[in-house]
Amino acid sequence: MRTNLITRAGYLQLQQELDQLWRVDRRETTEKVAWAASLGDRSENADYKYNKQKLRQIDKRIRFLRKRLEDLKIVDYAPQQEGKVFFGAQVTIENDAGDTRTFRIVGPDEIYGRNDVISIDAPMARACLGKAVDDEVAVPTPTGIKQWYVVAIHYLDSTA
């Protein structure tokens, strides 16, 4: 399952990646391919093969981003969300052993390379939705249901 929700900051980041790929990376790689091709025999030309493969990867990512950006729905903070856990919330939870976790609930396209966020599709995020401070959260795990308690809920600036 992949939810088509994204924060405004996440959407802008994907747009910047697309812009970088299209305007800079693709242009540079295309020039390298043309240069390598001008050297002659392409069958044994490592520069040509490598940059041609890189160009295919860039084009694939560009196609994916263009399609994905069309499908995504930006979710901005609304004052009526205050006090409960919804998309975009930064949540702190604690279990009976005193272990705490703090994370922000974001779209699945925003989680890569970060450890301070979780996808709205994650069981932990789904279990937290609609909860308020001091509410119990039952999270299904492979080893059984784990109990957590909501300690704090904050909403960040929509451009954060």
C-alpha positions in Angstrom: 0.0 0.0 0.0 1.3 3.4 -0.9 -0.6 6.5 0.2 -0.5 9.5 -2.2 -0.2 12.1 0.6 2.8 14.4 1.0 3.8 17.4 3.1 4.4 20.6 1.2 8.1 20.4 2.1 8.3 16.9 0.7 6.6 17.9 -2.5 9.0 20.8 -3.0 12.0 18.5 -2.4 10.8 16.1 -5.1 10.2 19.0 -7.4 13.8 20.2 -6.7 15.1 16.7 -7.4 13.3 16.6 -10.7 14.6 20.0 -11.7 18.1 19.0 -10.8 17.9 15.8 -12.8 16.3 17.5 -15.8 18.3 20.7 -16.0 21.7 19.7 -14.7 22.4 16.0 -14.4 20.8 14.9 -17.6 22.4 17.7 -19.6 25.9 16.9 -18.2 25.5 13.1 -18.8 24.2 13.7 -22.4 27.3 15.7 -23.1 29.5 13.0 -21.7 27.8 10.3 -23.8 28.2 12.5 -26.9 31.9 13.0 -26.1 32.5 9.3 -25.5 30.7 8.4 -28.7 32.9 10.7 -30.7 36.0 8.7 -29.6 35.0 5.8 -32.0 34.4 2.2 -31.1 31.6 2.2 -28.6 31.7 -1.5 -27.9 34.9 -1.2 -25.8 34.4 2.3 -24.6 33.8 2.3 -20.8 33.0 6.0 -20.6 30.3 5.6 -23.2 28.8 2.5 -21.6 28.8 3.9 -18.1 27.3 7.3 -19.0 24.7 5.7 -21.3 23.6 3.5 -18.3 23.6 6.6 -16.1 21.5 8.4 -18.6 18.9 5.6 -18.6 18.8 5.7 -14.8 18.3 9.5 -14.8 15.5 9.2 -17.5 13.8 6.5 -15.5 13.8 8.6 -12.3 12.6 11.7 -14.2 9.6 9.6 -15.6 8.8 8.3 -12.1 9.0 11.7 -10.5 6.8 13.4 -13.2 4.1 10.7 -12.8 4.4 10.6 -9.0 4.2 14.4 -8.6 0.9 14.3 -10.6 -0.6 11.7 -8.2 0.4 13.3 -4.9 -1.9 15.3 -2.7 -0.2 18.0 -0.6 -1.6 18.0 3.0 -1.0 21.3 4.9 -1.5 21.8 8.6 -5.0 22.9 9.7 -5.7 24.4 13.2 -8.5 21.8 13.8 -5.8 19.1 13.9 -4.3 20.5 17.1 -4.4 18.1 20.1 -4.7 14.9 18.0 -2.4 12.9 15.8 -2.9 13.4 12.1 -0.7 13.5 9.0 2.2 15.8 9.5 2.3 15.6 13.3 5.5 15.2 15.2 4.6 12.6 17.9 6.5 11.5 21.0 5.5 8.1 22.4 6.7 6.1 25.4 6.2 2.5 26.5 6.0 1.0 30.0 9.8 0.4 30.0 10.4 4.1 29.6 11.6 3.9 26.0 10.6 6.9 24.0 10.4 7.5 20.2 9.8 10.8 18.4 8.9 10.9 14.8 6.9 12.9 12.3 4.2 11.2 10.2 4.8 11.9 6.5 4.1 10.4 3.1 6.0 7.4 1.9 8.0 9.5 -0.6 9.6 11.5 2.2 11.1 8.8 4.4 14.3 7.8 2.5 17.6 8.9 4.1 15.9 10.1 7.3 15.4 8.5 10.7 13.2 11.2 12.3 10.1 10.4 10.2 7.8 7.4 9.5 5.4 6.8 6.6 1.7 7.2 7.1 1.5 3.6 5.9 3.6 2.2 8.8 1.7 0.3 11.5 3.0 2.7 14.2 1.7 5.7 12.3 -1.7 4.0 11.6 -2.0 3.1 15.2 -1.3 6.7 16.4 -3.8 8.4 14.0 -6.6 10.2 15.9 -5.0 9.7 19.3 -4.5 12.5 21.8 -1.9 13.0 24.6 -2.0 10.3 27.2 -4.0 7.9 24.9 -2.8 4.3 24.6 -1.6 3.2 21.3 -1.7 -0.6 20.4 0.8 -1.3 17.7 0.7 -4.7 15.9 4.2 -6.2 15.5 5.4 -9.7 14.3 5.9 -10.6 18.0 2.5 -9.4 19.1 0.7 -6.2 20.2 3.0 -3.5 21.8 1.6 -0.8 24.0 2.8 2.8 23.8 1.4 6.1 25.2 1.2 9.4 23.4 3.4 11.8 25.4 3.4 14.9 23.0 2.0 16.1 19.7 3.4 19.0 17.8 2.7 20.3 14.3 5.7 21.9 12.5 5.5 24.8 10.0 4.2 23.4 6.7 7.4 24.4 5.0 9.6 22.5 7.5 
